[in-house]
Amino acid sequence: MSGVNAKNEIRYILVTRTLEDMAQAGFLTAEELAVAKHLAVQKYRPSAVWE
């Protein structure tokens, strides 16, 4: 895994965990969470999602 891919993987994990925490705290609906996670996949393209 290259350095850029590793950074993107870490960023993706941090973003999705933050989004999930926000949803659990009531700041995001389930629909908003799904859309936000989809956008995170598009932005960071973690290899684990694509394998």
N, C-alpha and C positions, 0 to 999 in steps of 0.2 A: 504494500500500500504506500503510495507516495505521500509526501508531507501535506500536499493540498487536500488529498482525499481524507487523510486522518483529521485534519482541521475541520473539514466539512462534516465528517461523521460526528465529531465532538459537538460542533455547533448544532447539528440536527438533534442530537440527544438532549442538549440543554434547552433548546427551543421547545421540543415536544414535551419535556417534563414540566417546563414552565407553563405551557398551555394547559396541560392536564391539571396542574395545581390551580390555575386560574378557573378552570371549569368546575373543579371540586369546590372552590370557594364561592362559586356563584357568579363570577364575572363573565363567563361565556356559557352560552347554551350548547347543547350537544351538536346542533347544526353548525354553530360558529366554530366549535372545536374541530369538527370534521373538515370544514373549509380551511381553517388555519393550518391544520396538519397537512392537507393537500398542498398548500402554498409552500410549506416548509420542505416538502419532498421536492417540489419543483425547483426551489432555490438551492438546496444543498445536495440533492441527488445522492443520498447515502447508498453505498453499494449494497448494504444488507437489505434494503427495500427492493432492489432490482434483481437480487439473486434468487 
